[in-house]
């Protein structure tokens, strides 16, 4: 299976495709534009970026610089979110007051990716550590970060994929099996929520609202990935780092001013 798609798409092309669908998803989410099934289409985006975080972990020459760059933009994203929430008085819906959550709320996939990358760095250190006591300490430390990642954007759904991509790195057959199993599990969970009456929606709307099962579609770009970096210049390096926060800050501002 790894050879079937050897002439597929490079990393840059797939990231640009993901970027387009990501913007569409956020426009739909913040401005409520388009039919509800649109939420299904971009569910491959986050898993694909997690996949490339793992690829970057194995292939980046300076992993520390890579981690520091993602962490820096996570801080920048958080700072921008806080500023927007304060400027436009993003109060809690229930209390009508500013709360810690209402102030720090907002998308920040950078933070998720930074934590994920740090987890991989820790796992690598565990594998290299020879002293048993230090290894045990690092295992506990890594487990704590895994737990904390569950509170990051998409963390509870993406962490299992991170493990799958890491453990089966380079083996698309096993990656496919892992992604399918996890996606089917989430799909069954969504179906269960529907029949339990927890969503209060019809089946189709439930699957659109609880659309994380559609992460299975990330297999298409993953299988198409030919292992090549593709375009390698300043534009390719920085476009996601700038487009992601800027378009979200604009959409969130519009939402807080005109819609909320």
ChimeraX commands (.cxc) that place a marker at each C-alpha (Angstrom):
marker #1 position 0.00,0.00,0.00 radius 0.5
marker #1 position 2.92,2.32,0.71 radius 0.5
marker #1 position 4.04,2.06,-2.92 radius 0.5
marker #1 position 0.64,2.52,-4.53 radius 0.5
marker #1 position 0.59,6.25,-3.83 radius 0.5
marker #1 position 4.33,6.89,-4.33 radius 0.5
marker #1 position 3.48,9.38,-7.08 radius 0.5
marker #1 position 0.85,11.19,-5.03 radius 0.5
marker #1 position 0.92,14.62,-3.43 radius 0.5
marker #1 position 3.69,16.29,-1.44 radius 0.5
marker #1 position 3.32,17.76,2.04 radius 0.5
marker #1 position 2.96,21.36,0.87 radius 0.5
marker #1 position 0.11,20.53,-1.54 radius 0.5
marker #1 position -1.78,18.57,1.10 radius 0.5
marker #1 position -1.31,21.30,3.70 radius 0.5
marker #1 position -2.66,23.91,1.28 radius 0.5
marker #1 position -5.70,21.71,0.62 radius 0.5
marker #1 position -6.22,21.37,4.36 radius 0.5
marker #1 position -5.84,25.12,4.81 radius 0.5
marker #1 position -8.64,25.82,2.32 radius 0.5
marker #1 position -11.03,23.38,3.99 radius 0.5
marker #1 position -10.08,24.74,7.40 radius 0.5
marker #1 position -11.09,28.26,6.41 radius 0.5
marker #1 position -14.37,26.94,4.98 radius 0.5
marker #1 position -15.04,25.12,8.25 radius 0.5
marker #1 position -14.40,28.19,10.38 radius 0.5
marker #1 position -16.57,30.42,8.17 radius 0.5
marker #1 position -19.37,27.89,8.56 radius 0.5
marker #1 position -18.83,27.66,12.33 radius 0.5
marker #1 position -18.55,31.36,13.18 radius 0.5
marker #1 position -20.89,32.88,10.60 radius 0.5
marker #1 position -23.31,29.94,10.32 radius 0.5
marker #1 position -23.10,29.98,6.54 radius 0.5
marker #1 position -23.98,26.99,4.39 radius 0.5
marker #1 position -25.79,23.71,5.08 radius 0.5
marker #1 position -25.02,21.69,8.19 radius 0.5
marker #1 position -23.28,18.90,6.27 radius 0.5
marker #1 position -20.40,21.28,5.52 radius 0.5
marker #1 position -19.09,20.49,9.00 radius 0.5
marker #1 position -18.30,16.95,7.83 radius 0.5
marker #1 position -16.03,17.96,4.94 radius 0.5
marker #1 position -13.14,19.56,6.88 radius 0.5
marker #1 position -12.88,16.92,9.62 radius 0.5
marker #1 position -9.79,15.52,7.90 radius 0.5
marker #1 position -7.84,18.73,8.49 radius 0.5
marker #1 position -6.81,18.40,12.15 radius 0.5
marker #1 position -5.83,14.71,11.84 radius 0.5
marker #1 position -3.76,15.57,8.78 radius 0.5
marker #1 position -1.86,18.26,10.67 radius 0.5
marker #1 position -1.28,15.80,13.52 radius 0.5
marker #1 position 0.06,13.37,10.92 radius 0.5
marker #1 position 2.49,16.00,9.69 radius 0.5
marker #1 position 3.53,16.81,13.27 radius 0.5
marker #1 position 4.65,13.19,13.53 radius 0.5
marker #1 position 6.34,13.44,10.14 radius 0.5
marker #1 position 8.09,16.58,11.31 radius 0.5
marker #1 position 9.20,14.84,14.49 radius 0.5
marker #1 position 10.93,12.12,12.51 radius 0.5
marker #1 position 12.30,14.28,9.70 radius 0.5
marker #1 position 12.99,17.79,11.07 radius 0.5
marker #1 position 16.68,18.45,11.63 radius 0.5
marker #1 position 16.20,20.75,14.62 radius 0.5
marker #1 position 13.25,19.40,16.58 radius 0.5
marker #1 position 13.73,21.91,19.41 radius 0.5
marker #1 position 13.47,24.88,17.04 radius 0.5
marker #1 position 10.39,23.30,15.46 radius 0.5
marker #1 position 8.76,22.88,18.86 radius 0.5
marker #1 position 9.66,26.40,19.98 radius 0.5
marker #1 position 8.16,27.87,16.80 radius 0.5
marker #1 position 4.83,26.10,17.27 radius 0.5
marker #1 position 4.77,26.98,20.97 radius 0.5
marker #1 position 5.51,30.63,20.18 radius 0.5
marker #1 position 2.53,30.83,17.84 radius 0.5
marker #1 position 0.37,29.04,20.40 radius 0.5
marker #1 position 1.19,31.85,22.83 radius 0.5
marker #1 position 0.56,34.48,20.14 radius 0.5
marker #1 position -2.78,32.84,19.30 radius 0.5
marker #1 position -3.80,32.76,22.96 radius 0.5
marker #1 position -2.78,36.39,23.42 radius 0.5
marker #1 position -4.84,37.45,20.41 radius 0.5
marker #1 position -7.85,35.46,21.61 radius 0.5
marker #1 position -7.67,37.09,25.04 radius 0.5
marker #1 position -7.38,40.56,23.51 radius 0.5
marker #1 position -10.40,40.02,21.24 radius 0.5
marker #1 position -12.50,38.58,24.06 radius 0.5
marker #1 position -11.70,41.56,26.28 radius 0.5
marker #1 position -12.16,44.18,23.57 radius 0.5
marker #1 position -15.56,42.84,22.52 radius 0.5
marker #1 position -16.61,41.87,26.06 radius 0.5
marker #1 position -17.09,38.16,25.46 radius 0.5
marker #1 position -19.17,37.45,28.55 radius 0.5
marker #1 position -20.30,34.03,29.70 radius 0.5
marker #1 position -23.69,33.10,28.23 radius 0.5
marker #1 position -25.07,31.88,31.55 radius 0.5
marker #1 position -23.72,34.50,33.96 radius 0.5
marker #1 position -23.46,37.48,31.62 radius 0.5
marker #1 position -20.05,38.20,33.12 radius 0.5
marker #1 position -16.47,37.83,32.02 radius 0.5
marker #1 position -15.06,34.54,33.28 radius 0.5
marker #1 position -11.69,32.88,32.91 radius 0.5
marker #1 position -13.06,30.58,30.23 radius 0.5
marker #1 position -14.81,33.36,28.29 radius 0.5
marker #1 position -11.58,35.37,28.31 radius 0.5
marker #1 position -9.24,32.61,27.11 radius 0.5
marker #1 position -11.76,30.88,24.81 radius 0.5
marker #1 position -11.11,30.56,21.10 radius 0.5
marker #1 position -9.49,28.17,18.65 radius 0.5
marker #1 position -5.84,27.34,19.22 radius 0.5
marker #1 position -4.73,24.23,17.36 radius 0.5
marker #1 position -1.16,25.50,17.75 radius 0.5
marker #1 position -1.35,24.65,21.45 radius 0.5
marker #1 position -2.62,21.15,20.69 radius 0.5
marker #1 position 0.16,20.55,18.17 radius 0.5
marker #1 position 2.81,21.97,20.51 radius 0.5
marker #1 position 1.71,19.68,23.35 radius 0.5
marker #1 position 1.56,16.71,20.98 radius 0.5
marker #1 position 5.06,17.39,19.68 radius 0.5
marker #1 position 6.37,17.72,23.23 radius 0.5
marker #1 position 4.79,14.35,24.07 radius 0.5
marker #1 position 6.68,12.78,21.17 radius 0.5
marker #1 position 9.91,14.40,22.34 radius 0.5
marker #1 position 9.31,12.98,25.83 radius 0.5
marker #1 position 8.56,9.51,24.45 radius 0.5
marker #1 position 11.80,9.63,22.49 radius 0.5
marker #1 position 13.72,10.56,25.64 radius 0.5
marker #1 position 12.06,7.70,27.52 radius 0.5
marker #1 position 13.19,5.24,24.87 radius 0.5
marker #1 position 16.76,6.54,25.08 radius 0.5
marker #1 position 16.98,6.77,28.88 radius 0.5
marker #1 position 18.96,3.96,30.51 radius 0.5
marker #1 position 18.47,4.83,34.18 radius 0.5
marker #1 position 15.30,3.14,35.45 radius 0.5
marker #1 position 14.41,5.82,38.02 radius 0.5
marker #1 position 14.70,8.59,35.44 radius 0.5
marker #1 position 12.70,6.56,32.94 radius 0.5
marker #1 position 9.86,6.10,35.45 radius 0.5
marker #1 position 9.83,9.82,36.24 radius 0.5
marker #1 position 9.72,10.70,32.53 radius 0.5
marker #1 position 6.89,8.22,31.93 radius 0.5
marker #1 position 4.83,9.89,34.67 radius 0.5
marker #1 position 5.72,13.33,33.29 radius 0.5
marker #1 position 4.67,12.29,29.77 radius 0.5
marker #1 position 1.42,10.78,31.07 radius 0.5
marker #1 position 0.60,14.11,32.73 radius 0.5
marker #1 position 1.06,15.94,29.42 radius 0.5
marker #1 position -1.08,13.36,27.65 radius 0.5
marker #1 position -3.81,14.04,30.19 radius 0.5
marker #1 position -3.44,17.81,29.76 radius 0.5
marker #1 position -3.64,17.44,25.98 radius 0.5
marker #1 position -7.22,16.20,26.39 radius 0.5
marker #1 position -8.18,19.76,27.37 radius 0.5
marker #1 position -6.61,21.28,24.25 radius 0.5
marker #1 position -8.62,21.86,21.09 radius 0.5
marker #1 position -9.61,18.46,19.68 radius 0.5
marker #1 position -7.23,16.72,22.06 radius 0.5
marker #1 position -9.57,13.97,23.21 radius 0.5
marker #1 position -10.17,12.91,19.60 radius 0.5
marker #1 position -6.69,13.59,18.22 radius 0.5
marker #1 position -4.46,12.04,20.90 radius 0.5
marker #1 position -5.27,8.45,19.84 radius 0.5
marker #1 position -4.41,9.43,16.26 radius 0.5
marker #1 position -1.10,10.89,17.43 radius 0.5
marker #1 position -0.24,7.54,19.02 radius 0.5
marker #1 position -1.34,5.65,15.90 radius 0.5
marker #1 position 0.73,7.87,13.59 radius 0.5
marker #1 position 3.76,7.58,15.87 radius 0.5
marker #1 position 3.66,3.84,16.57 radius 0.5
marker #1 position 2.97,2.91,12.95 radius 0.5
marker #1 position 5.05,5.65,11.34 radius 0.5
marker #1 position 5.94,4.71,7.78 radius 0.5
marker #1 position 3.35,1.93,7.57 radius 0.5
marker #1 position 0.23,3.27,5.89 radius 0.5
marker #1 position -1.52,-0.08,6.08 radius 0.5
marker #1 position -1.44,-0.17,9.88 radius 0.5
marker #1 position -2.15,3.55,10.09 radius 0.5
marker #1 position -5.26,3.00,7.97 radius 0.5
marker #1 position -6.48,0.19,10.21 radius 0.5
marker #1 position -5.91,2.31,13.32 radius 0.5
marker #1 position -7.70,5.36,11.93 radius 0.5
marker #1 position -10.63,3.26,10.72 radius 0.5
marker #1 position -11.05,1.57,14.11 radius 0.5
marker #1 position -10.93,4.88,15.99 radius 0.5
marker #1 position -13.32,6.60,13.55 radius 0.5
marker #1 position -15.80,3.71,13.70 radius 0.5
marker #1 position -15.70,3.89,17.51 radius 0.5
marker #1 position -16.53,7.61,17.39 radius 0.5
marker #1 position -19.27,6.95,14.81 radius 0.5
marker #1 position -20.86,4.34,17.08 radius 0.5
marker #1 position -20.67,6.83,19.95 radius 0.5
marker #1 position -22.52,9.42,17.83 radius 0.5
marker #1 position -25.19,6.85,16.93 radius 0.5
marker #1 position -25.56,5.94,20.60 radius 0.5
marker #1 position -25.99,9.62,21.49 radius 0.5
marker #1 position -28.76,9.89,18.91 radius 0.5
marker #1 position -30.72,6.86,20.13 radius 0.5
marker #1 position -30.28,7.92,23.75 radius 0.5
marker #1 position -31.96,11.22,22.91 radius 0.5
marker #1 position -29.00,13.17,24.28 radius 0.5
marker #1 position -28.65,15.37,21.20 radius 0.5
marker #1 position -32.31,16.23,20.63 radius 0.5
marker #1 position -31.58,16.18,16.89 radius 0.5
marker #1 position -32.47,13.91,14.00 radius 0.5
marker #1 position -29.88,11.31,12.97 radius 0.5
marker #1 position -28.41,13.31,10.09 radius 0.5
marker #1 position -28.07,16.46,12.19 radius 0.5
marker #1 position -26.50,14.43,14.99 radius 0.5
marker #1 position -23.86,13.05,12.62 radius 0.5
marker #1 position -23.20,16.56,11.32 radius 0.5
marker #1 position -22.93,18.03,14.81 radius 0.5
marker #1 position -20.87,15.14,16.22 radius 0.5
marker #1 position -18.82,14.93,13.05 radius 0.5
marker #1 position -15.50,13.77,14.51 radius 0.5
marker #1 position -16.15,10.32,13.01 radius 0.5
marker #1 position -15.43,11.94,9.64 radius 0.5
marker #1 position -11.75,12.05,10.62 radius 0.5
marker #1 position -11.63,8.80,8.69 radius 0.5
marker #1 position -11.44,10.90,5.51 radius 0.5
marker #1 position -7.94,11.97,6.56 radius 0.5
marker #1 position -6.85,8.63,5.13 radius 0.5
marker #1 position -7.27,9.96,1.59 radius 0.5
marker #1 position -4.58,12.66,1.85 radius 0.5
marker #1 position -2.42,10.45,4.09 radius 0.5
marker #1 position -2.45,7.67,1.50 radius 0.5
marker #1 position -1.80,10.21,-1.25 radius 0.5
marker #1 position 1.22,11.60,0.61 radius 0.5
marker #1 position 4.36,10.65,-1.28 radius 0.5
marker #1 position 6.82,11.42,1.51 radius 0.5
marker #1 position 8.15,14.53,-0.19 radius 0.5
marker #1 position 8.21,17.99,1.35 radius 0.5
marker #1 position 7.32,19.87,-1.82 radius 0.5
marker #1 position 7.69,23.62,-2.02 radius 0.5
marker #1 position 10.32,24.74,0.47 radius 0.5
marker #1 position 10.55,28.51,0.80 radius 0.5
marker #1 position 9.46,31.23,3.22 radius 0.5
marker #1 position 5.89,31.20,1.89 radius 0.5
marker #1 position 5.53,27.46,2.41 radius 0.5
marker #1 position 7.09,27.67,5.87 radius 0.5
marker #1 position 5.02,30.52,7.27 radius 0.5
marker #1 position 1.65,30.61,5.48 radius 0.5
marker #1 position -0.16,28.37,7.96 radius 0.5
marker #1 position 1.34,30.19,10.95 radius 0.5
marker #1 position -0.12,33.47,9.71 radius 0.5
marker #1 position -3.33,32.46,7.92 radius 0.5
marker #1 position -4.58,30.39,10.86 radius 0.5
marker #1 position -4.62,33.13,13.52 radius 0.5
marker #1 position -5.49,36.05,11.25 radius 0.5
marker #1 position -8.58,34.51,9.66 radius 0.5
marker #1 position -9.81,33.22,13.03 radius 0.5
marker #1 position -9.34,36.58,14.74 radius 0.5
marker #1 position -11.32,38.26,11.94 radius 0.5
marker #1 position -14.13,35.70,12.07 radius 0.5
marker #1 position -14.28,35.73,15.87 radius 0.5
marker #1 position -14.45,39.53,15.91 radius 0.5
marker #1 position -17.32,39.49,13.40 radius 0.5
marker #1 position -19.10,36.86,15.48 radius 0.5
marker #1 position -18.74,38.77,18.75 radius 0.5
marker #1 position -19.82,42.08,17.19 radius 0.5
marker #1 position -22.71,41.06,14.97 radius 0.5
marker #1 position -23.89,37.55,15.86 radius 0.5
marker #1 position -23.49,36.66,19.54 radius 0.5
marker link #1:1,2 radius 0.2
marker link #1:2,3 radius 0.2
marker link #1:3,4 radius 0.2
marker link #1:4,5 radius 0.2
marker link #1:5,6 radius 0.2
marker link #1:6,7 radius 0.2
marker link #1:7,8 radius 0.2
marker link #1:8,9 radius 0.2
marker link #1:9,10 radius 0.2
marker link #1:10,11 radius 0.2
marker link #1:11,12 radius 0.2
marker link #1:12,13 radius 0.2
marker link #1:13,14 radius 0.2
marker link #1:14,15 radius 0.2
marker link #1:15,16 radius 0.2
marker link #1:16,17 radius 0.2
marker link #1:17,18 radius 0.2
marker link #1:18,19 radius 0.2
marker link #1:19,20 radius 0.2
marker link #1:20,21 radius 0.2
marker link #1:21,22 radius 0.2
marker link #1:22,23 radius 0.2
marker link #1:23,24 radius 0.2
marker link #1:24,25 radius 0.2
marker link #1:25,26 radius 0.2
marker link #1:26,27 radius 0.2
marker link #1:27,28 radius 0.2
marker link #1:28,29 radius 0.2
marker link #1:29,30 radius 0.2
marker link #1:30,31 radius 0.2
marker link #1:31,32 radius 0.2
marker link #1:32,33 radius 0.2
marker link #1:33,34 radius 0.2
marker link #1:34,35 radius 0.2
marker link #1:35,36 radius 0.2
marker link #1:36,37 radius 0.2
marker link #1:37,38 radius 0.2
marker link #1:38,39 radius 0.2
marker link #1:39,40 radius 0.2
marker link #1:40,41 radius 0.2
marker link #1:41,42 radius 0.2
marker link #1:42,43 radius 0.2
marker link #1:43,44 radius 0.2
marker link #1:44,45 radius 0.2
marker link #1:45,46 radius 0.2
marker link #1:46,47 radius 0.2
marker link #1:47,48 radius 0.2
marker link #1:48,49 radius 0.2
marker link #1:49,50 radius 0.2
marker link #1:50,51 radius 0.2
marker link #1:51,52 radius 0.2
marker link #1:52,53 radius 0.2
marker link #1:53,54 radius 0.2
marker link #1:54,55 radius 0.2
marker link #1:55,56 radius 0.2
marker link #1:56,57 radius 0.2
marker link #1:57,58 radius 0.2
marker link #1:58,59 radius 0.2
marker link #1:59,60 radius 0.2
marker link #1:60,61 radius 0.2
marker link #1:61,62 radius 0.2
marker link #1:62,63 radius 0.2
marker link #1:63,64 radius 0.2
marker link #1:64,65 radius 0.2
marker link #1:65,66 radius 0.2
marker link #1:66,67 radius 0.2
marker link #1:67,68 radius 0.2
marker link #1:68,69 radius 0.2
marker link #1:69,70 radius 0.2
marker link #1:70,71 radius 0.2
marker link #1:71,72 radius 0.2
marker link #1:72,73 radius 0.2
marker link #1:73,74 radius 0.2
marker link #1:74,75 radius 0.2
marker link #1:75,76 radius 0.2
marker link #1:76,77 radius 0.2
marker link #1:77,78 radius 0.2
marker link #1:78,79 radius 0.2
marker link #1:79,80 radius 0.2
marker link #1:80,81 radius 0.2
marker link #1:81,82 radius 0.2
marker link #1:82,83 radius 0.2
marker link #1:83,84 radius 0.2
marker link #1:84,85 radius 0.2
marker link #1:85,86 radius 0.2
marker link #1:86,87 radius 0.2
marker link #1:87,88 radius 0.2
marker link #1:88,89 radius 0.2
marker link #1:89,90 radius 0.2
marker link #1:90,91 radius 0.2
marker link #1:91,92 radius 0.2
marker link #1:92,93 radius 0.2
marker link #1:93,94 radius 0.2
marker link #1:94,95 radius 0.2
marker link #1:95,96 radius 0.2
marker link #1:96,97 radius 0.2
marker link #1:97,98 radius 0.2
marker link #1:98,99 radius 0.2
marker link #1:99,100 radius 0.2
marker link #1:100,101 radius 0.2
marker link #1:101,102 radius 0.2
marker link #1:102,103 radius 0.2
marker link #1:103,104 radius 0.2
marker link #1:104,105 radius 0.2
marker link #1:105,106 radius 0.2
marker link #1:106,107 radius 0.2
marker link #1:107,108 radius 0.2
marker link #1:108,109 radius 0.2
marker link #1:109,110 radius 0.2
marker link #1:110,111 radius 0.2
marker link #1:111,112 radius 0.2
marker link #1:112,113 radius 0.2
marker link #1:113,114 radius 0.2
marker link #1:114,115 radius 0.2
marker link #1:115,116 radius 0.2
marker link #1:116,117 radius 0.2
marker link #1:117,118 radius 0.2
marker link #1:118,119 radius 0.2
marker link #1:119,120 radius 0.2
marker link #1:120,121 radius 0.2
marker link #1:121,122 radius 0.2
marker link #1:122,123 radius 0.2
marker link #1:123,124 radius 0.2
marker link #1:124,125 radius 0.2
marker link #1:125,126 radius 0.2
marker link #1:126,127 radius 0.2
marker link #1:127,128 radius 0.2
marker link #1:128,129 radius 0.2
marker link #1:129,130 radius 0.2
marker link #1:130,131 radius 0.2
marker link #1:131,132 radius 0.2
marker link #1:132,133 radius 0.2
marker link #1:133,134 radius 0.2
marker link #1:134,135 radius 0.2
marker link #1:135,136 radius 0.2
marker link #1:136,137 radius 0.2
marker link #1:137,138 radius 0.2
marker link #1:138,139 radius 0.2
marker link #1:139,140 radius 0.2
marker link #1:140,141 radius 0.2
marker link #1:141,142 radius 0.2
marker link #1:142,143 radius 0.2
marker link #1:143,144 radius 0.2
marker link #1:144,145 radius 0.2
marker link #1:145,146 radius 0.2
marker link #1:146,147 radius 0.2
marker link #1:147,148 radius 0.2
marker link #1:148,149 radius 0.2
marker link #1:149,150 radius 0.2
marker link #1:150,151 radius 0.2
marker link #1:151,152 radius 0.2
marker link #1:152,153 radius 0.2
marker link #1:153,154 radius 0.2
marker link #1:154,155 radius 0.2
marker link #1:155,156 radius 0.2
marker link #1:156,157 radius 0.2
marker link #1:157,158 radius 0.2
marker link #1:158,159 radius 0.2
marker link #1:159,160 radius 0.2
marker link #1:160,161 radius 0.2
marker link #1:161,162 radius 0.2
marker link #1:162,163 radius 0.2
marker link #1:163,164 radius 0.2
marker link #1:164,165 radius 0.2
marker link #1:165,166 radius 0.2
marker link #1:166,167 radius 0.2
marker link #1:167,168 radius 0.2
marker link #1:168,169 radius 0.2
marker link #1:169,170 radius 0.2
marker link #1:170,171 radius 0.2
marker link #1:171,172 radius 0.2
marker link #1:172,173 radius 0.2
marker link #1:173,174 radius 0.2
marker link #1:174,175 radius 0.2
marker link #1:175,176 radius 0.2
marker link #1:176,177 radius 0.2
marker link #1:177,178 radius 0.2
marker link #1:178,179 radius 0.2
marker link #1:179,180 radius 0.2
marker link #1:180,181 radius 0.2
marker link #1:181,182 radius 0.2
marker link #1:182,183 radius 0.2
marker link #1:183,184 radius 0.2
marker link #1:184,185 radius 0.2
marker link #1:185,186 radius 0.2
marker link #1:186,187 radius 0.2
marker link #1:187,188 radius 0.2
marker link #1:188,189 radius 0.2
marker link #1:189,190 radius 0.2
marker link #1:190,191 radius 0.2
marker link #1:191,192 radius 0.2
marker link #1:192,193 radius 0.2
marker link #1:193,194 radius 0.2
marker link #1:194,195 radius 0.2
marker link #1:195,196 radius 0.2
marker link #1:196,197 radius 0.2
marker link #1:197,198 radius 0.2
marker link #1:198,199 radius 0.2
marker link #1:199,200 radius 0.2
marker link #1:200,201 radius 0.2
marker link #1:201,202 radius 0.2
marker link #1:202,203 radius 0.2
marker link #1:203,204 radius 0.2
marker link #1:204,205 radius 0.2
marker link #1:205,206 radius 0.2
marker link #1:206,207 radius 0.2
marker link #1:207,208 radius 0.2
marker link #1:208,209 radius 0.2
marker link #1:209,210 radius 0.2
marker link #1:210,211 radius 0.2
marker link #1:211,212 radius 0.2
marker link #1:212,213 radius 0.2
marker link #1:213,214 radius 0.2
marker link #1:214,215 radius 0.2
marker link #1:215,216 radius 0.2
marker link #1:216,217 radius 0.2
marker link #1:217,218 radius 0.2
marker link #1:218,219 radius 0.2
marker link #1:219,220 radius 0.2
marker link #1:220,221 radius 0.2
marker link #1:221,222 radius 0.2
marker link #1:222,223 radius 0.2
marker link #1:223,224 radius 0.2
marker link #1:224,225 radius 0.2
marker link #1:225,226 radius 0.2
marker link #1:226,227 radius 0.2
marker link #1:227,228 radius 0.2
marker link #1:228,229 radius 0.2
marker link #1:229,230 radius 0.2
marker link #1:230,231 radius 0.2
marker link #1:231,232 radius 0.2
marker link #1:232,233 radius 0.2
marker link #1:233,234 radius 0.2
marker link #1:234,235 radius 0.2
marker link #1:235,236 radius 0.2
marker link #1:236,237 radius 0.2
marker link #1:237,238 radius 0.2
marker link #1:238,239 radius 0.2
marker link #1:239,240 radius 0.2
marker link #1:240,241 radius 0.2
marker link #1:241,242 radius 0.2
marker link #1:242,243 radius 0.2
marker link #1:243,244 radius 0.2
marker link #1:244,245 radius 0.2
marker link #1:245,246 radius 0.2
marker link #1:246,247 radius 0.2
marker link #1:247,248 radius 0.2
marker link #1:248,249 radius 0.2
marker link #1:249,250 radius 0.2
marker link #1:250,251 radius 0.2
marker link #1:251,252 radius 0.2
marker link #1:252,253 radius 0.2
marker link #1:253,254 radius 0.2
marker link #1:254,255 radius 0.2
marker link #1:255,256 radius 0.2
marker link #1:256,257 radius 0.2
marker link #1:257,258 radius 0.2
marker link #1:258,259 radius 0.2
marker link #1:259,260 radius 0.2
view
